[in-house]
């Protein structure tokens, strides 16, 4: 049975699928060619081949994942404390 939210007083209630589609669209449109510098922390590479990590600086952090299907094209092995500037040339701290 599909989830069907009740919409109070004219408010649009998004499904999870609608929200993630909008977020993805907005992010891809706004940041089509994005480079981020930060320290890699909490690096985990389980047997699935996915790469889980936190990218952080002195003030903020964001969790990230590189799925196996994309990770196999990396030209380096992600390591803790690598600074994410140019994925072709990691810069250790």
Helices and strands as residue ranges (DSSP letters): G 8-10, H 16-30, E 39-44, E 51-56, E 61-66, H 68-71, E 82-83, E 91-92
